[in-house]
Amino acid sequence: MKLQINDQVHEVDVEPEMPLLWVLRDILELKGTKYGCGIAQCGACTVHVDGEPMRSCVMPVSVAVGKRITTIEGLSHDASHPVQQAWIKHQVPQCGYCQSGQIMAAAALLNKKPQPTDADINAAMSNICRCGTYKRIRDAIHDVAGTKPEVATEFTNAANV
Amino acid sequence: MNTFNNLSRRNFLFASAAVGGGLALGFALPVGKVDAATVNSAKRINIWVEVAPDNTVTIKYARSEMGQGSLTSAPQLVADELDANWDQVRIAYVDVHEHLLMNKAWGSMQTVGSQTIRNSQDYLRKAGATARAMLVAAAAQSWKVPASEITVQNGIVAHAASKKQSGFGALAALAATMPVPKDVTVKDPKNWHIIGQSMPRIDIPASVNGAQVYGVDVSLPGMVYAAIAQCPVFGGKARSFDAASARERRGVIDVFTIDGDTSVVVVADNWWRAKQALAEVQIEWDDNGNGKVDDASIRKFFRDGLAAKDADPLRNNKGDVDGALKGATKVLEAEYFTPYLSHSPMEPMGATVQIGADQVQVWASTQAADGLAGEVAGALQRKPEEIYVHRVQAGGGFGRRGGGDYARQAALIAAKLPQGTPVKLLWTREEDTQHGMYRPLAMYKLQAGLDANNTIVGWRTRIASGSLMSQRIGAPLGKNGDAMATEGFSRLPYNVANQDHSYIERRTHIPIGFWRTVGWSQTPFAREQFIDELAQAAGEDPLQFRLRHMAQDELSRHILEVAANAADWKTPPAKGVFRGIATTEPYDSFTAAVVELSVNDAGVIRIHRIVQAINSGHVVNPNNVEAQLQGATVWALTAAMWGEIGIEQGRVKQSNFHDYRVLRLSEMPKVEVVLAPTGGFWGGVGEPGQAPLLPAFCNALAAATGKRYRTLPLRQYGLTLA
C-alpha cells in the first residue's frame, strides 16, 4: 500500500485492517501520534486526513490510501505553526501526552473556522486531557483566532513573600 | 501573566547518556542536541552543578517529570543560589545507575506526595550556594583578591576594585578543586530573582511537535512487541490457554505466561499484531476464590467496619465525646462514601527492556526510577547495579507510576526471549483501567454535637478504608491508624474540646495505590461537608461558622478569607445561584475553594465560577502552580461527577473512557487561581488544589438543592454537568 504522509510517499506492507495509528507508530516510526484508548474516545491519535481531523486508532490503513495524511510531525517543520506557537505562549501542556492530538484538532478547527466561537471550540475539542489543560487550550485557540473567550479566567499572582 | 514567545529548547539538555558513561545504546534522547565535546569538558563543581567552558551550567534533576513541572522549578532553586544566568542553564536528569552506584547521592528520586520542592529545597539551594562559593574562591585565588570583595550576578563573577570579571566557564576547573565550604548561607527570599519567576517549562517545546519521548515511544533496533492479558480477577492466574490459532497469525513470535501464570503474553513484530493475536488466545482463568466479590459484598464489609469494636483510636483524641454529646443541644450524624478510582493517565502502562549478559536496560515512564531498578532486579534475580533505568517523560502519573509492575512484567517477558532482544510491553487502555492500583474505597461515619451557643462540643469520626501503609507499602499499621486514610481528621483545624477519631483497615483483593491527593482527595468530602451540615444546623453562614471554630489556626483562617474575598463571599450571589466553600491543609500547604453554581429542575449543574486559593509558603514558579490548580479542578470535578471503579465477579466493571468518564473541555468551568504565599514554609502544589474543591462543590450543590450528597459519584443522583 502507498501512503502519502507529511508530503512523502511511503510504501507499507501491512494488513489492510491495521489501524493507521499503528502503521504510523510502529511501521513508520512516527511516534508523535499517540495511543490513548483505541476506541476513538480520547483523541490522542488525531491526525489530518485530507485536512479533516480523524482518530487514527480506529481508521483502517486501507481507508487512508490515496488520501493526504498529516501528523504532528508534518504540521510544521520547526514548531512554527500558529497553534504550536500559541501552545508554547500559553504554556498549555502538562505531561504533554495528549497534546499532539489536541494541537491537530485545534489546527483543523482553525483551518475551517478561523474565528471559532466557544461553542465551536467545545464541539471540535472533544479530546481528553487527564492533566486538565482545557482552560489553556481554549485560551490558546482564541489567541490564534484573535478572539476572546466568553469564559474568561483570571490569575492573581500575589507577591512572593 | 508572562508570555513565552520565541522560546527555544536551549535549556533542555539531556546529557545523561554522555555523562553517565555511554549507556544509551544509540537511543535518541528526546530533545536538545547534546554537544558531546561540551559535555565531556564540563566540570562537575558538585553533584548538582556542572559548568562547561562556554559558560553553560548544567543543573541535575533527580526526580521524574510527568507534567507537574518540577523539571523546571527544582533547578530554579539551584540556579538562583548560584546566581546563574537562566539563559545559560541546561537541565539534565541524574543518571539512575550512577545514583545507585553512589549510594543514592542525589537523594530521593520518588516523585510523589507533592514533595519535590518542599523535600529538596534545602539541599538544592545549598548545592547552588556551595557551587557559587567555590566559583568565588577560585576567582579570589586566581585574581589574588579577597573572596569577600567578589560579587556574582547573572552568571558573571566580578571584582569591582580590580575591574576583573569572568563567566563561570573559565573558573570551573579551578573551582572544582576548591575545598567544599561546610556551611553556606542561602539567600533571604527578598533577594530571589529566579525563584518566584514563571520560567517557561523546558519540556513544553518538545510537547508541541511530537518530539517528546514517553515510555511507550522508545524504539530500539530489533525490538519486538508484547501485549498482555492479566487475570481479570486480581490474584488469580491462567489455569490453561490455547494459542493454536494465535500462533498462526502474521508476525506472532511467541505466546507464553509470566509471573506465576498470572498473565498471558503474546510477542509479535509489532504491537497491533500482538494485541490482535492475544484476543484469539483462549484462556481459562482461575479466580483464586475471589470470583464472587462485588460492590454489594464490599460495601457490607466496609459498613461492618464502621461498627466494629477493634478500630484504632487516633493520637489527637481528647476529652469525653460521649459526655459532650449527651449534654449537646443538637447532635448530627452522617455517613459518607467514596469509591475506588483509577488513575488512567493518558499514556497507558508499558516499558521496554533489553537483557544483556551483565546489563539490563530499562526504559519506562516512572515516578520512582530508583525503586523501579530494584523491582526489575528482584524480578530477574539480578544485582541492582546490573540494572540501567533510562528516564523519559511520563505521560501522566498521578501516583500510578510509583509502582513498577509494568516494568517488572516487561523484564519477565524479556527473560523469556533470546538474550539481547529488546521488547516493548504496552498495556491496552482496558488493561490499564482493569489492573490499576485504585484509590482506596472509604466509608466515614461522623457524629458531632452543638451546644446552646452553636459551638461544636464533641466530634466523633469512624473511618473504614483500605490501608496504603499496610496493603500497598507493607508497613505494619501503628496504633494511630493509617496516616493517609485519616488525613484531615488526625488534626482538625477546628477547635473542638472533645474528639474521638478512629480508623479500621478493610482489606480486599482489590489492589490499592496512591491516587493524586491520596487521603486528601476523599477525607475533605466528609469533613468539609459535615462542617457545613453543622453550620446549617446552627443557622450560620458556613464561612463564619468555620472561622469562629478556628480561632487559633491562623493560616487556615487566612486562606479561607483569601478565597472568600476573591469570590466576593459577602456579596450575595445572583438569584438562583448558590455558593459553597471549603478549606483544607494538605501537603504542608493551605488551600480553600469557593464554587458558584446553579442547578435546574432536570438536575443539570451549571458552574458559574470557581475560586481556588493556595498558600504554599513560597512559590517557585507561579505559572506552573496556577497550571497545577487548574488541573486539580478538572481532577476533582471528574471524581465528583463520574469517578467510580465498580466490582462484579471479582473484577473491574469499567474498561475504557466510554464507561470511566472524565471531564472534557466543553465542561471546563471558569477557574480563578489565587496564590497567597505568606512565606516562612514550603508546601506542596501538585495535589493540594483538589482537596477543598470537591467538598466546596458539594456544599454549593447542597445550598442549591437543599439535599446532601454523601455518596460519590454524583451521577447516581441524576445530576449532570452543563
Boltz contact constraints between the chains, C-beta under 6 A:
constraints:
  - contact:
      token1: [A, 18]
      token2: [B, 272]
      max_distance: 6.0
  - contact:
      token1: [A, 22]
      token2: [B, 272]
      max_distance: 6.0
  - contact:
      token1: [A, 26]
      token2: [B, 270]
      max_distance: 6.0
  - contact:
      token1: [A, 26]
      token2: [B, 271]
      max_distance: 6.0
  - contact:
      token1: [A, 31]
      token2: [B, 217]
      max_distance: 6.0
  - contact:
      token1: [A, 32]
      token2: [B, 210]
      max_distance: 6.0
  - contact:
      token1: [A, 36]
      token2: [B, 346]
      max_distance: 6.0
  - contact:
      token1: [A, 37]
      token2: [B, 429]
      max_distance: 6.0
  - contact:
      token1: [A, 37]
      token2: [B, 656]
      max_distance: 6.0
  - contact:
      token1: [A, 37]
      token2: [B, 657]
      max_distance: 6.0
  - contact:
      token1: [A, 38]
      token2: [B, 429]
      max_distance: 6.0
  - contact:
      token1: [A, 39]
      token2: [B, 656]
      max_distance: 6.0
  - contact:
      token1: [A, 41]
      token2: [B, 657]
      max_distance: 6.0
  - contact:
      token1: [A, 41]
      token2: [B, 658]
      max_distance: 6.0
  - contact:
      token1: [A, 42]
      token2: [B, 657]
      max_distance: 6.0
  - contact:
      token1: [A, 44]
      token2: [B, 346]
      max_distance: 6.0
  - contact:
      token1: [A, 72]
      token2: [B, 210]
      max_distance: 6.0
  - contact:
      token1: [A, 73]
      token2: [B, 210]
      max_distance: 6.0
  - contact:
      token1: [A, 79]
      token2: [B, 208]
      max_distance: 6.0
  - contact:
      token1: [A, 79]
      token2: [B, 209]
      max_distance: 6.0
  - contact:
      token1: [A, 84]
      token2: [B, 208]
      max_distance: 6.0
  - contact:
      token1: [A, 87]
      token2: [B, 208]
      max_distance: 6.0
  - contact:
      token1: [A, 88]
      token2: [B, 4]
      max_distance: 6.0
  - contact:
      token1: [A, 88]
      token2: [B, 7]
      max_distance: 6.0
  - contact:
      token1: [A, 88]
      token2: [B, 204]
      max_distance: 6.0
  - contact:
      token1: [A, 89]
      token2: [B, 3]
      max_distance: 6.0
  - contact:
      token1: [A, 89]
      token2: [B, 4]
      max_distance: 6.0
  - contact:
      token1: [A, 89]
      token2: [B, 5]
      max_distance: 6.0
  - contact:
      token1: [A, 91]
      token2: [B, 4]
      max_distance: 6.0
  - contact:
      token1: [A, 91]
      token2: [B, 623]
      max_distance: 6.0
  - contact:
      token1: [A, 93]
      token2: [B, 204]
      max_distance: 6.0
  - contact:
      token1: [A, 93]
      token2: [B, 207]
      max_distance: 6.0
  - contact:
      token1: [A, 94]
      token2: [B, 67]
      max_distance: 6.0
  - contact:
      token1: [A, 95]
      token2: [B, 66]
      max_distance: 6.0
  - contact:
      token1: [A, 95]
      token2: [B, 67]
      max_distance: 6.0
  - contact:
      token1: [A, 95]
      token2: [B, 395]
      max_distance: 6.0
  - contact:
      token1: [A, 95]
      token2: [B, 396]
      max_distance: 6.0
  - contact:
      token1: [A, 96]
      token2: [B, 207]
      max_distance: 6.0
  - contact:
      token1: [A, 96]
      token2: [B, 212]
      max_distance: 6.0
  - contact:
      token1: [A, 97]
      token2: [B, 346]
      max_distance: 6.0
  - contact:
      token1: [A, 97]
      token2: [B, 347]
      max_distance: 6.0
  - contact:
      token1: [A, 97]
      token2: [B, 395]
      max_distance: 6.0
  - contact:
      token1: [A, 98]
      token2: [B, 346]
      max_distance: 6.0
  - contact:
      token1: [A, 99]
      token2: [B, 207]
      max_distance: 6.0
  - contact:
      token1: [A, 100]
      token2: [B, 210]
      max_distance: 6.0
  - contact:
      token1: [A, 122]
      token2: [B, 666]
      max_distance: 6.0
  - contact:
      token1: [A, 125]
      token2: [B, 665]
      max_distance: 6.0
  - contact:
      token1: [A, 126]
      token2: [B, 664]
      max_distance: 6.0
  - contact:
      token1: [A, 128]
      token2: [B, 662]
      max_distance: 6.0
  - contact:
      token1: [A, 130]
      token2: [B, 345]
      max_distance: 6.0
  - contact:
      token1: [A, 130]
      token2: [B, 346]
      max_distance: 6.0
  - contact:
      token1: [A, 130]
      token2: [B, 396]
      max_distance: 6.0
  - contact:
      token1: [A, 131]
      token2: [B, 67]
      max_distance: 6.0
  - contact:
      token1: [A, 131]
      token2: [B, 631]
      max_distance: 6.0
  - contact:
      token1: [A, 132]
      token2: [B, 630]
      max_distance: 6.0
  - contact:
      token1: [A, 132]
      token2: [B, 631]
      max_distance: 6.0
  - contact:
      token1: [A, 132]
      token2: [B, 634]
      max_distance: 6.0
  - contact:
      token1: [A, 134]
      token2: [B, 665]
      max_distance: 6.0
  - contact:
      token1: [A, 134]
      token2: [B, 668]
      max_distance: 6.0
  - contact:
      token1: [A, 135]
      token2: [B, 630]
      max_distance: 6.0
  - contact:
      token1: [A, 135]
      token2: [B, 668]
      max_distance: 6.0
  - contact:
      token1: [A, 151]
      token2: [B, 670]
      max_distance: 6.0
  - contact:
      token1: [A, 153]
      token2: [B, 670]
      max_distance: 6.0
  - contact:
      token1: [A, 153]
      token2: [B, 671]
      max_distance: 6.0
  - contact:
      token1: [A, 154]
      token2: [B, 672]
      max_distance: 6.0
  - contact:
      token1: [A, 155]
      token2: [B, 1]
      max_distance: 6.0
  - contact:
      token1: [A, 155]
      token2: [B, 626]
      max_distance: 6.0
  - contact:
      token1: [A, 155]
      token2: [B, 673]
      max_distance: 6.0
  - contact:
      token1: [A, 156]
      token2: [B, 674]
      max_distance: 6.0
  - contact:
      token1: [A, 157]
      token2: [B, 622]
      max_distance: 6.0
  - contact:
      token1: [A, 157]
      token2: [B, 675]
      max_distance: 6.0
  - contact:
      token1: [A, 158]
      token2: [B, 675]
      max_distance: 6.0
  - contact:
      token1: [A, 158]
      token2: [B, 676]
      max_distance: 6.0
  - contact:
      token1: [A, 160]
      token2: [B, 196]
      max_distance: 6.0
  - contact:
      token1: [A, 160]
      token2: [B, 619]
      max_distance: 6.0
  - contact:
      token1: [A, 160]
      token2: [B, 677]
      max_distance: 6.0
  - contact:
      token1: [A, 161]
      token2: [B, 677]
      max_distance: 6.0
  - contact:
      token1: [A, 161]
      token2: [B, 678]
      max_distance: 6.0
  - contact:
      token1: [A, 161]
      token2: [B, 679]
      max_distance: 6.0
